[in-house]
């Protein structure tokens, strides 16, 4: 079987994609914070990509993940 014919590949390619990461979704901060804590983090914080302290790193971050708005 060719990769293009695999049912998972067909399903993936036929899914609606309205944003660079697939389904556009707004994540609730408390829900996301709990997910990170459940994954083993001792503490969680959120930082907007436009924060001045990230000026030197912003270009590199956006180069790899261009749709970034917030960092955890």
Protein Blocks (a to p, Z undefined) as FASTA:
>chain_A
ZZklpmklmmmmmpccfbfnlpaddddfklmmmmmmmnopabdcdddfklmklmmmmmmm
mmmmmmbfbdZZ
